[in-house]
Amino acid sequence: MNVLYVGYDNKVSIAASGGGDDKVQAVISGGGGTLERVGGGKYIAKVRSVTDDCKITVSVDGKIAGVSQFRVRTIPTPVATVGGVASNENMTAGQFRAQTGVGAYIKDFPLNLKYTVTSFTLSADNADGDIDEAPCTGYQWSPKALNMIKNLQAGRMVTVENIRATGPDGRSQKLPGLTYYIK
């Protein structure tokens, strides 16, 4: 069964025999959807609510030529990462220093969606046993975070928390935090 995603411009191709593209009409029902023709046989389906009963009905000269059923789902929450390394993993201090900031993506998802990390807080224990924190705006390390990272040594722990990212649907989401053990 086909899937449409809430908050995403779902590309749909529609073709029907018995007439040219100018004689084809398509309508969507269920999922609070709209269908916009963007070119010869090409449409953008936008849906607003999750359902198992969304249909696109295609007619040629007013006669129904076919109906396709879709499931409507939300886009999964992305995961954050530093340098492609999963949370709770070991990293060398040099490997961590080589990174520029925090990224976000959806693992094992059929669409290649771009997420932009908009803010996070970097924390690390220092030589005195205290925890230093550095708020960061955007996906890159702030100057304070860069100074903390410059002083990382083996045996330290780094956390990235309060991660916020915005996806193609414009929603800002809070992502699960990250922990790295410096070896």
N, C-alpha and C positions, 0 to 999 in steps of 0.2 A: 504494500500500500504506500502511496506517496505521502510525503510530509511537507507541510508548510510551517514556517516559523514566525511567531509573533514578533513584531518590531523589525522585520527584515524584508527587504524588497525581493520577494521570491520570484525568480524568473520562470515563466511558464511558456512553453511552445504549444500552440493550438493549430491543428490542421483538420479539415473536414473535406471529404469528397463531395462533389455535386455542386460546386460553385467556387468562384474566386474568393480571395480574401475579403473583398468588399461585401460579399453576401454572407459572411460568417459573423455571427453574434455570439458572445460568450458572457455568461453571468455567473457570479459566485454566490453561494448561499451557505450560511453557517460560519461560525468563527468571527462574526462581525467583519467580514471581508469586503474588499473592493478589488476590482480588476481594471487595470488600465492598459489599453493597447499602446504599444511603443514602436510598432513596426510590423511588417508583413509576418503575421502568424506569431508574433512575439508579444507577451503581456507581462505585466508586473502584478502579482497578487500580494495584497497587504491584508493581514489578518490581525485581530485584536484579542481574541480569546481562545483558550484551549478547548478543543472538542475532537471527538472521533467522527463527527458527521458534517464535514465541510464538502460541498460539491461544486464542481464547475460544470455547468450545462452549456453545451455547444449546439447552436441551431444554424441551419442554412436555409435562407429564405423563409424563416419563421417555423421551420419543421425541425424538431429535435433530432440531431445527428448523433449525439452521445453525451454521456454523463460520466465524469470521473470523480471518484471519492478520494478525499484527503483526510489525514489526521493533522491537527494543528497542535504544535508543541511550542514551549518556550525554549529559547536558546539556553543551554546549560551554563552554569556559573564557571567562568574561567579559573585557572589556577595561576598563581604568580610563581616566578622563578628568578633566580639570580644565575645568569650564565648557563641556563638550561639544566642546572643541577637541582634535583628535587629537594624538598625540605627534609630535614633530619639526616642529611648526608654530611660526610666529611669533605672539607675543601682545604687545600693548602692556603697559607696566607698569601702567597704569590698569585694563586689562581683567583682568590677573592679580590685582590687588589687590581687584577687585570679587567674586572668588570666595570661597566659604566653606570649600572643602576639595576632597576627591577623591570622585568617584562611580564606579560600575561598572555595566555593562550588557552584554547580549549583542546584538551587531549582527546584523541580518537574521535574527531567530529568531522562529518563529511564536507562542511563548508570551511573555507579558509577565511576566517573573520579576523579583523584587526581590532585589538584592544589597546587602549592607551592608558597606562598607569598615570594617575593624576596626583597622587600623594601617598606618602608612607612615612613611617618612623623607623629609623635604624637604631638598634641598641646593641651594646657590647660591653662585656666586663673589661675593666682596665687593670693595670698592674697593681693598683691599690685595693683591688677587690670591689670597687664601686662599679655601678652601672652608668655608662654614659649614653645619652640619647641625642639623636639628631633628627629633627623633623625635615622632611624633604618634600618639595613641591615639584610635580612632574615625575618623570621616571628616573631621572639622574640623581646621583649623590649630591647632596648639598656640600658647601665648603666644610662645614663642621663634620659631616659624615666622611668626607674624604680624609680629613685629619685623623679621625678615629680609625679608618681602614688602613691608613699609612702606618699606624702603630700596632696593628694586629700581630699577635704572636701565637705560636702553637699552644694548644691547651685552652684557648679562649672560645667563647660561644657568642655567636652573633644572631640576633633576631631581627626580623623585619615584620612590623605589625601595622595595624591601622591602614592597610593597603586599600586604596580605592582605584577603580579602573572604569573607564567608559568604553562601551562597545558600539557597534554599528547602529544599534537601536537607540543610542543616545542616553541610555540609562547608566547612572553611576552606581556601581556595586561595590560593597565591601567584600574583599577576598580574604580567605583564610591566611593566617600569618605563616611565616617561614622561620626555621631554625637551622643554623649551620654550625658545625663543630670544626674549628680550625686546627689542623694537624700540622 
